[in-house]
Amino acid sequence: MPHAGGAVLDPAAPHLVVNSRTLYFGWLPADPDAVAALVPAGLRPSPERLVFMNQYVVDDDSQTSGFGAYSLTYLGVALTGVDAPGGLNPGGWWTHYVTCSERVRAYAAARGAPAVVGRTHIERHGGDIVAETEIDGVPVIRARCQVGETGGAISRGHHRYFTARDGQLLSSVHPFVAEPVDPFVIESLEFLEPAHPIYALRPENPLTIGFGFYSPRASFAYPGGLTVHATDADTGAGAVPASGRIDALSVPA
């Protein structure tokens, strides 16, 4: 997987990714209290403490507006009271953000994402998918799925993700369009390194899946700018989206 090099990207600029190979699903955790503890003040985890993960690979520079080819895995905790537009998908707090691309890491970190060095592999052999995420060369997550072929179905909508920077909670809305396969069955999800902090997000046994899909062609966008999220302390009431936007961000030194 080549690394995207070159000039530093403006973190306030939008970016488009098309036709990525994407495995995206959520599960109930083995330790709900540990998962809830990862969510900062001002946000509330979902009652069931649902964890989500997106493992994806962008195979060619031509599939992005400026990121280049790269792989990425992000994980986080589903939230309550801060749904994405349309109300179908809950907002999510990013706890881990793992990518092989220095360019993507810098862009994401400037937007508050907890970006670290790592790599994602998605291998398909017939109807079997194995998706593995490694951090600093050590495999930490492995998912196995049974998959079919794409048909006429299209999944589309928005995700809303939260990050933190300079003492503020930030929110961004990401539109997506994907062609999911059918059938789709998650056979197993392994967290391979008990000593790594990511192990707190491991699934309960037996594995309970909340949602999910695999798509060989999933497209999405990072929006320009970010929205500051007002907390209870800011408003004296429930946490609500603030109207203010950050349209200019600098890359941290």
SETORFI-721805 format. One record per residue (C-alpha): residue number from 1; x, y, z. Coordinates in steps of 0.2 Angstrom, whole numbers. Example, Ala and Ser with C-alpha at 12.3 -4.5 7.8 and 13.67 -1.06 7.14 Angstrom:
BEGIN
<r><num>1</num><u>62</u><v>-22</v><w>39</w></r>
<r><num>2</num><u>68</u><v>-5</v><w>36</w></r>
END
This chain:
BEGIN
<r><num>1</num><u>0</u><v>0</v><w>0</w></r>
<r><num>2</num><u>8</u><v>16</v><w>-5</w></r>
<r><num>3</num><u>9</u><v>31</v><w>7</w></r>
<r><num>4</num><u>1</u><v>47</v><w>1</w></r>
<r><num>5</num><u>15</u><v>60</v><w>2</w></r>
<r><num>6</num><u>17</u><v>78</v><w>-4</w></r>
<r><num>7</num><u>11</u><v>94</v><w>3</w></r>
<r><num>8</num><u>1</u><v>95</v><w>19</w></r>
<r><num>9</num><u>-18</u><v>96</v><w>16</w></r>
<r><num>10</num><u>-28</u><v>111</v><w>23</w></r>
<r><num>11</num><u>-39</u><v>102</v><w>36</w></r>
<r><num>12</num><u>-53</u><v>114</v><w>33</w></r>
<r><num>13</num><u>-54</u><v>108</v><w>15</w></r>
<r><num>14</num><u>-67</u><v>95</v><w>10</w></r>
<r><num>15</num><u>-61</u><v>78</v><w>2</w></r>
<r><num>16</num><u>-70</u><v>65</v><w>-8</w></r>
<r><num>17</num><u>-66</u><v>46</v><w>-9</w></r>
<r><num>18</num><u>-74</u><v>35</v><w>-21</w></r>
<r><num>19</num><u>-76</u><v>16</v><w>-23</w></r>
<r><num>20</num><u>-66</u><v>11</v><w>-8</w></r>
<r><num>21</num><u>-67</u><v>-8</v><w>-2</w></r>
<r><num>22</num><u>-76</u><v>-6</v><w>15</w></r>
<r><num>23</num><u>-81</u><v>-17</v><w>29</w></r>
<r><num>24</num><u>-92</u><v>-7</v><w>42</w></r>
<r><num>25</num><u>-101</u><v>-14</v><w>57</w></r>
<r><num>26</num><u>-105</u><v>-12</v><w>75</w></r>
<r><num>27</num><u>-106</u><v>-24</v><w>90</w></r>
<r><num>28</num><u>-110</u><v>-25</v><w>109</w></r>
<r><num>29</num><u>-95</u><v>-24</v><w>119</w></r>
<r><num>30</num><u>-88</u><v>-36</v><w>132</w></r>
<r><num>31</num><u>-85</u><v>-22</v><w>145</w></r>
<r><num>32</num><u>-99</u><v>-9</v><w>143</w></r>
<r><num>33</num><u>-92</u><v>2</v><w>157</w></r>
<r><num>34</num><u>-74</u><v>3</v><w>149</w></r>
<r><num>35</num><u>-82</u><v>8</v><w>133</w></r>
<r><num>36</num><u>-93</u><v>21</v><w>141</w></r>
<r><num>37</num><u>-77</u><v>28</v><w>150</w></r>
<r><num>38</num><u>-70</u><v>32</v><w>133</w></r>
<r><num>39</num><u>-83</u><v>45</v><w>129</w></r>
<r><num>40</num><u>-79</u><v>63</v><w>135</w></r>
<r><num>41</num><u>-90</u><v>74</v><w>145</w></r>
<r><num>42</num><u>-103</u><v>83</v><w>134</w></r>
<r><num>43</num><u>-107</u><v>67</v><w>125</w></r>
<r><num>44</num><u>-118</u><v>52</v><w>130</w></r>
<r><num>45</num><u>-114</u><v>34</v><w>124</w></r>
<r><num>46</num><u>-129</u><v>24</v><w>117</w></r>
<r><num>47</num><u>-138</u><v>14</v><w>131</w></r>
<r><num>48</num><u>-132</u><v>-2</v><w>124</w></r>
<r><num>49</num><u>-114</u><v>5</v><w>122</w></r>
<r><num>50</num><u>-113</u><v>0</v><w>104</w></r>
<r><num>51</num><u>-96</u><v>0</v><w>96</w></r>
<r><num>52</num><u>-93</u><v>3</v><w>78</w></r>
<r><num>53</num><u>-78</u><v>0</v><w>66</w></r>
<r><num>54</num><u>-75</u><v>5</v><w>48</w></r>
<r><num>55</num><u>-60</u><v>-5</v><w>40</w></r>
<r><num>56</num><u>-57</u><v>1</v><w>22</w></r>
<r><num>57</num><u>-44</u><v>1</v><w>8</w></r>
<r><num>58</num><u>-42</u><v>14</v><w>-6</w></r>
<r><num>59</num><u>-32</u><v>6</v><w>-19</w></r>
<r><num>60</num><u>-28</u><v>20</v><w>-31</w></r>
<r><num>61</num><u>-24</u><v>38</v><w>-31</w></r>
<r><num>62</num><u>-37</u><v>41</v><w>-44</w></r>
<r><num>63</num><u>-51</u><v>37</v><w>-31</w></r>
<r><num>64</num><u>-48</u><v>52</v><w>-20</w></r>
<r><num>65</num><u>-48</u><v>71</v><w>-22</w></r>
<r><num>66</num><u>-31</u><v>73</v><w>-13</w></r>
<r><num>67</num><u>-28</u><v>59</v><w>-1</w></r>
<r><num>68</num><u>-19</u><v>47</v><w>-13</w></r>
<r><num>69</num><u>-20</u><v>28</v><w>-10</w></r>
<r><num>70</num><u>-21</u><v>23</v><w>8</w></r>
<r><num>71</num><u>-29</u><v>11</v><w>21</w></r>
<r><num>72</num><u>-38</u><v>16</v><w>36</w></r>
<r><num>73</num><u>-48</u><v>9</v><w>51</w></r>
<r><num>74</num><u>-58</u><v>19</v><w>63</w></r>
<r><num>75</num><u>-67</u><v>13</v><w>79</w></r>
<r><num>76</num><u>-78</u><v>22</v><w>91</w></r>
<r><num>77</num><u>-93</u><v>23</v><w>102</w></r>
<r><num>78</num><u>-111</u><v>26</v><w>96</w></r>
<r><num>79</num><u>-119</u><v>41</v><w>104</w></r>
<r><num>80</num><u>-137</u><v>46</v><w>109</w></r>
<r><num>81</num><u>-145</u><v>63</v><w>106</w></r>
<r><num>82</num><u>-134</u><v>68</v><w>92</w></r>
<r><num>83</num><u>-140</u><v>58</v><w>77</w></r>
<r><num>84</num><u>-134</u><v>61</v><w>59</w></r>
<r><num>85</num><u>-145</u><v>71</v><w>47</w></r>
<r><num>86</num><u>-161</u><v>60</v><w>44</w></r>
<r><num>87</num><u>-161</u><v>52</v><w>61</w></r>
<r><num>88</num><u>-156</u><v>35</v><w>54</w></r>
<r><num>89</num><u>-138</u><v>34</v><w>60</w></r>
<r><num>90</num><u>-132</u><v>39</v><w>78</w></r>
<r><num>91</num><u>-118</u><v>51</v><w>80</w></r>
<r><num>92</num><u>-101</u><v>43</v><w>85</w></r>
<r><num>93</num><u>-86</u><v>47</v><w>95</w></r>
<r><num>94</num><u>-70</u><v>42</v><w>87</w></r>
<r><num>95</num><u>-59</u><v>33</v><w>99</w></r>
<r><num>96</num><u>-46</u><v>26</v><w>87</w></r>
<r><num>97</num><u>-40</u><v>31</v><w>70</w></r>
<r><num>98</num><u>-27</u><v>21</v><w>61</w></r>
<r><num>99</num><u>-20</u><v>24</v><w>44</w></r>
<r><num>100</num><u>-4</u><v>21</v><w>34</w></r>
<r><num>101</num><u>-5</u><v>38</v><w>26</w></r>
<r><num>102</num><u>6</u><v>52</v><w>33</w></r>
<r><num>103</num><u>-5</u><v>64</v><w>23</w></r>
<r><num>104</num><u>-21</u><v>57</v><w>30</w></r>
<r><num>105</num><u>-15</u><v>57</v><w>47</w></r>
<r><num>106</num><u>-10</u><v>75</v><w>47</w></r>
<r><num>107</num><u>-26</u><v>80</v><w>40</w></r>
<r><num>108</num><u>-36</u><v>70</v><w>52</w></r>
<r><num>109</num><u>-26</u><v>75</v><w>67</w></r>
<r><num>110</num><u>-28</u><v>93</v><w>63</w></r>
<r><num>111</num><u>-47</u><v>90</v><w>64</w></r>
<r><num>112</num><u>-46</u><v>82</v><w>81</w></r>
<r><num>113</num><u>-45</u><v>63</v><w>76</w></r>
<r><num>114</num><u>-34</u><v>52</v><w>87</w></r>
<r><num>115</num><u>-23</u><v>47</v><w>72</w></r>
<r><num>116</num><u>-9</u><v>34</v><w>73</w></r>
<r><num>117</num><u>2</u><v>24</v><w>61</w></r>
<r><num>118</num><u>-6</u><v>8</v><w>56</w></r>
<r><num>119</num><u>-12</u><v>-2</v><w>41</w></r>
<r><num>120</num><u>-28</u><v>-11</v><w>36</w></r>
<r><num>121</num><u>-28</u><v>-26</v><w>24</w></r>
<r><num>122</num><u>-44</u><v>-33</v><w>16</w></r>
<r><num>123</num><u>-42</u><v>-50</v><w>7</w></r>
<r><num>124</num><u>-56</u><v>-58</v><w>-2</w></r>
<r><num>125</num><u>-56</u><v>-77</v><w>-7</w></r>
<r><num>126</num><u>-72</u><v>-82</v><w>-16</w></r>
<r><num>127</num><u>-86</u><v>-79</v><w>-3</w></r>
<r><num>128</num><u>-74</u><v>-76</v><w>12</w></r>
<r><num>129</num><u>-67</u><v>-59</v><w>18</w></r>
<r><num>130</num><u>-53</u><v>-57</v><w>30</w></r>
<r><num>131</num><u>-50</u><v>-39</v><w>36</w></r>
<r><num>132</num><u>-35</u><v>-36</v><w>48</w></r>
<r><num>133</num><u>-29</u><v>-20</v><w>56</w></r>
<r><num>134</num><u>-11</u><v>-18</v><w>63</w></r>
<r><num>135</num><u>-4</u><v>-4</v><w>73</w></r>
<r><num>136</num><u>15</u><v>-1</v><w>72</w></r>
<r><num>137</num><u>16</u><v>-18</v><w>63</w></r>
<r><num>138</num><u>7</u><v>-28</v><w>76</w></r>
<r><num>139</num><u>-10</u><v>-35</v><w>71</w></r>
<r><num>140</num><u>-23</u><v>-30</v><w>84</w></r>
<r><num>141</num><u>-40</u><v>-33</v><w>75</w></r>
<r><num>142</num><u>-46</u><v>-47</v><w>63</w></r>
<r><num>143</num><u>-63</u><v>-49</v><w>56</w></r>
<r><num>144</num><u>-70</u><v>-63</v><w>46</w></r>
<r><num>145</num><u>-85</u><v>-62</v><w>35</w></r>
<r><num>146</num><u>-95</u><v>-72</v><w>22</w></r>
<r><num>147</num><u>-101</u><v>-61</v><w>8</w></r>
<r><num>148</num><u>-110</u><v>-62</v><w>-9</w></r>
<r><num>149</num><u>-111</u><v>-50</v><w>-23</w></r>
<r><num>150</num><u>-118</u><v>-33</v><w>-26</w></r>
<r><num>151</num><u>-135</u><v>-31</v><w>-33</w></r>
<r><num>152</num><u>-147</u><v>-17</v><w>-36</w></r>
<r><num>153</num><u>-147</u><v>-11</v><w>-18</w></r>
<r><num>154</num><u>-139</u><v>6</v><w>-13</w></r>
<r><num>155</num><u>-135</u><v>12</v><w>4</w></r>
<r><num>156</num><u>-134</u><v>31</v><w>6</w></r>
<r><num>157</num><u>-136</u><v>44</v><w>20</w></r>
<r><num>158</num><u>-125</u><v>53</v><w>32</w></r>
<r><num>159</num><u>-113</u><v>49</v><w>47</w></r>
<r><num>160</num><u>-109</u><v>61</v><w>60</w></r>
<r><num>161</num><u>-93</u><v>59</v><w>69</w></r>
<r><num>162</num><u>-86</u><v>69</v><w>85</w></r>
<r><num>163</num><u>-68</u><v>73</v><w>89</w></r>
<r><num>164</num><u>-59</u><v>85</v><w>101</w></r>
<r><num>165</num><u>-47</u><v>98</v><w>99</w></r>
<r><num>166</num><u>-40</u><v>113</v><w>110</w></r>
<r><num>167</num><u>-53</u><v>109</v><w>123</w></r>
<r><num>168</num><u>-68</u><v>109</v><w>111</w></r>
<r><num>169</num><u>-79</u><v>95</v><w>105</w></r>
<r><num>170</num><u>-80</u><v>96</v><w>86</w></r>
<r><num>171</num><u>-93</u><v>88</v><w>74</w></r>
<r><num>172</num><u>-93</u><v>84</v><w>56</w></r>
<r><num>173</num><u>-106</u><v>76</v><w>44</w></r>
<r><num>174</num><u>-100</u><v>64</v><w>31</w></r>
<r><num>175</num><u>-111</u><v>59</v><w>16</w></r>
<r><num>176</num><u>-109</u><v>42</v><w>9</w></r>
<r><num>177</num><u>-116</u><v>30</v><w>-5</w></r>
<r><num>178</num><u>-112</u><v>12</v><w>-5</w></r>
<r><num>179</num><u>-116</u><v>-4</v><w>-14</w></r>
<r><num>180</num><u>-118</u><v>-18</v><w>-1</w></r>
<r><num>181</num><u>-116</u><v>-36</v><w>-5</w></r>
<r><num>182</num><u>-129</u><v>-49</v><w>-1</w></r>
<r><num>183</num><u>-128</u><v>-60</v><w>8</w></r>
<r><num>184</num><u>-117</u><v>-53</v><w>22</w></r>
<r><num>185</num><u>-113</u><v>-63</v><w>38</w></r>
<r><num>186</num><u>-100</u><v>-58</v><w>51</w></r>
<r><num>187</num><u>-92</u><v>-75</v><w>57</w></r>
<r><num>188</num><u>-80</u><v>-68</v><w>70</w></r>
<r><num>189</num><u>-71</u><v>-53</v><w>77</w></r>
<r><num>190</num><u>-55</u><v>-55</v><w>86</w></r>
<r><num>191</num><u>-45</u><v>-42</v><w>96</w></r>
<r><num>192</num><u>-28</u><v>-49</v><w>96</w></r>
<r><num>193</num><u>-18</u><v>-39</v><w>109</w></r>
<r><num>194</num><u>-25</u><v>-38</v><w>127</w></r>
<r><num>195</num><u>-12</u><v>-26</v><w>132</w></r>
<r><num>196</num><u>-16</u><v>-13</v><w>119</w></r>
<r><num>197</num><u>-29</u><v>0</v><w>124</w></r>
<r><num>198</num><u>-40</u><v>-4</v><w>109</w></r>
<r><num>199</num><u>-44</u><v>-21</v><w>118</w></r>
<r><num>200</num><u>-57</u><v>-11</v><w>128</w></r>
<r><num>201</num><u>-68</u><v>-11</v><w>113</w></r>
<r><num>202</num><u>-68</u><v>-30</v><w>111</w></r>
<r><num>203</num><u>-85</u><v>-39</v><w>108</w></r>
<r><num>204</num><u>-95</u><v>-49</v><w>120</w></r>
<r><num>205</num><u>-95</u><v>-68</v><w>118</w></r>
<r><num>206</num><u>-106</u><v>-73</v><w>109</w></r>
<r><num>207</num><u>-104</u><v>-60</v><w>96</w></r>
<r><num>208</num><u>-119</u><v>-48</v><w>95</w></r>
<r><num>209</num><u>-119</u><v>-38</v><w>79</w></r>
<r><num>210</num><u>-129</u><v>-22</v><w>79</w></r>
<r><num>211</num><u>-128</u><v>-17</v><w>60</w></r>
<r><num>212</num><u>-116</u><v>-20</v><w>46</w></r>
<r><num>213</num><u>-111</u><v>-21</v><w>28</w></r>
<r><num>214</num><u>-97</u><v>-25</v><w>16</w></r>
<r><num>215</num><u>-96</u><v>-15</v><w>0</w></r>
<r><num>216</num><u>-82</u><v>-16</v><w>-14</w></r>
<r><num>217</num><u>-88</u><v>1</v><w>-19</w></r>
<r><num>218</num><u>-91</u><v>13</v><w>-5</w></r>
<r><num>219</num><u>-89</u><v>32</v><w>-8</w></r>
<r><num>220</num><u>-90</u><v>46</v><w>5</w></r>
<r><num>221</num><u>-84</u><v>64</v><w>9</w></r>
<r><num>222</num><u>-75</u><v>73</v><w>22</w></r>
<r><num>223</num><u>-84</u><v>90</v><w>24</w></r>
<r><num>224</num><u>-75</u><v>107</v><w>24</w></r>
<r><num>225</num><u>-75</u><v>115</v><w>41</w></r>
<r><num>226</num><u>-81</u><v>108</v><w>57</w></r>
<r><num>227</num><u>-95</u><v>112</v><w>69</w></r>
<r><num>228</num><u>-91</u><v>117</v><w>87</w></r>
<r><num>229</num><u>-103</u><v>106</v><w>99</w></r>
<r><num>230</num><u>-110</u><v>115</v><w>114</w></r>
<r><num>231</num><u>-110</u><v>105</v><w>130</w></r>
<r><num>232</num><u>-121</u><v>105</v><w>145</w></r>
<r><num>233</num><u>-109</u><v>117</v><w>153</w></r>
<r><num>234</num><u>-109</u><v>129</v><w>138</w></r>
<r><num>235</num><u>-128</u><v>130</v><w>137</w></r>
<r><num>236</num><u>-135</u><v>125</v><w>155</w></r>
<r><num>237</num><u>-146</u><v>112</v><w>146</w></r>
<r><num>238</num><u>-144</u><v>97</v><w>136</w></r>
<r><num>239</num><u>-130</u><v>95</v><w>124</w></r>
<r><num>240</num><u>-135</u><v>103</v><w>107</w></r>
<r><num>241</num><u>-126</u><v>107</v><w>91</w></r>
<r><num>242</num><u>-119</u><v>124</v><w>91</w></r>
<r><num>243</num><u>-122</u><v>135</v><w>76</w></r>
<r><num>244</num><u>-104</u><v>141</v><w>75</w></r>
<r><num>245</num><u>-92</u><v>133</v><w>62</w></r>
<r><num>246</num><u>-73</u><v>132</v><w>61</w></r>
<r><num>247</num><u>-69</u><v>136</v><w>43</w></r>
<r><num>248</num><u>-50</u><v>138</v><w>45</w></r>
<r><num>249</num><u>-39</u><v>126</v><w>55</w></r>
<r><num>250</num><u>-21</u><v>125</v><w>56</w></r>
<r><num>251</num><u>-10</u><v>109</v><w>57</w></r>
<r><num>252</num><u>-3</u><v>107</v><w>74</w></r>
<r><num>253</num><u>15</u><v>109</v><w>76</w></r>
END
